[in-house]
Amino acid sequence: MAQAEKIIVMTFKKNRGGIVPGEMRTASNPVAAEKIAAAMAPRHVGVAAYKVMVDDESGDMASPILIVSHGEIADLDGD
């Protein structure tokens, strides 16, 4: 199982159950992710950039590390 570190920017939206993840974009590095998140923030309830480990075979993501957040976000860790 090969794993690679990726940088993602995730939007969040309101749902009846609270705040839920919306669309996801990749970024080339943490600085670019911060800029993308800041630019997207005015249009969303919340936006966050994370470093995640991605399983190349399944596409599953694990071990999110928050880089920056704007507004209301949900916990991606599931704890």
Secondary structure, 3 states (H helix, E strand, C coil): CCEEEEEEEEEEEEECCEEEEEEEEEECCHHHHHHHHHHHHHHCCEEEEEEEEEECCCCCEEEEEEEEEEECCCCCCCC
